[in-house]
Amino acid sequence: MTDGAQYSQTLHERSVLTANMCLEAQQRTTRPLVFNSPPPWTFSALKGPTKRQSR
């Protein structure tokens, strides 16, 4: 096996392992993951500064 193939396979196995750990942690807790349900202040931050904040 070449170095590139070995590297990509190792990278793939690590990413699958990380995803599985995240899913298991999500199932263990009742609190949803952040990227599944963003807190309300992220929406106001994405829209940009309000008129109150601009000056």
The 8 nearest C-alpha neighbors of each residue, nearest first, counted from 0:
[[1, 4, 5, 2, 3, 6, 8, 7],
 [2, 0, 4, 3, 5, 6, 7, 8],
 [1, 3, 5, 4, 6, 0, 7, 8],
 [2, 4, 6, 1, 5, 7, 0, 8],
 [5, 3, 7, 1, 6, 2, 8, 0],
 [4, 6, 2, 8, 3, 7, 9, 1],
 [5, 7, 3, 9, 4, 8, 2, 10],
 [8, 6, 10, 4, 9, 5, 11, 3],
 [7, 9, 11, 5, 10, 6, 4, 12],
 [10, 8, 12, 6, 11, 7, 5, 13],
 [9, 11, 7, 13, 8, 12, 6, 14],
 [12, 10, 8, 14, 9, 13, 7, 15],
 [13, 11, 9, 15, 14, 10, 16, 8],
 [12, 14, 16, 10, 11, 15, 17, 9],
 [13, 15, 17, 11, 16, 12, 18, 10],
 [16, 14, 18, 12, 17, 13, 19, 11],
 [15, 17, 13, 19, 14, 18, 12, 20],
 [18, 16, 14, 20, 19, 15, 13, 21],
 [19, 17, 21, 15, 20, 16, 14, 22],
 [18, 20, 22, 16, 21, 17, 23, 15],
 [19, 21, 17, 23, 18, 22, 24, 16],
 [22, 20, 18, 24, 19, 23, 25, 17],
 [21, 23, 25, 19, 24, 20, 18, 26],
 [24, 22, 26, 20, 25, 21, 19, 27],
 [23, 25, 27, 21, 26, 22, 20, 28],
 [24, 26, 22, 23, 27, 28, 21, 31],
 [25, 27, 23, 24, 28, 22, 29, 21],
 [28, 26, 24, 25, 23, 29, 22, 30],
 [29, 27, 30, 25, 26, 24, 31, 23],
 [28, 30, 31, 27, 26, 25, 32, 24],
 [29, 31, 28, 32, 25, 33, 27, 26],
 [32, 30, 29, 33, 25, 35, 36, 28],
 [31, 33, 35, 34, 30, 25, 36, 37],
 [34, 32, 37, 35, 36, 31, 38, 30],
 [33, 35, 36, 32, 37, 31, 38, 41],
 [36, 34, 32, 33, 37, 31, 38, 30],
 [35, 37, 33, 34, 38, 32, 31, 39],
 [38, 36, 33, 34, 35, 39, 41, 42],
 [37, 39, 40, 41, 36, 33, 42, 34],
 [38, 40, 41, 42, 37, 43, 36, 44],
 [39, 41, 43, 42, 38, 44, 37, 45],
 [42, 40, 44, 39, 43, 38, 45, 37],
 [41, 43, 45, 44, 40, 39, 46, 38],
 [42, 44, 46, 40, 45, 41, 47, 39],
 [45, 43, 41, 42, 47, 46, 40, 48],
 [46, 44, 42, 47, 43, 41, 48, 40],
 [47, 45, 43, 44, 42, 48, 49, 41],
 [46, 48, 45, 44, 49, 43, 42, 53],
 [49, 47, 52, 53, 50, 46, 44, 43],
 [48, 50, 52, 51, 53, 47, 46, 43],
 [51, 49, 53, 52, 48, 54, 47, 46],
 [50, 52, 49, 53, 54, 48, 47, 43],
 [53, 51, 49, 50, 54, 48, 47, 44],
 [52, 54, 50, 51, 48, 49, 47, 46],
 [53, 52, 51, 50, 49, 48, 47, 44]]
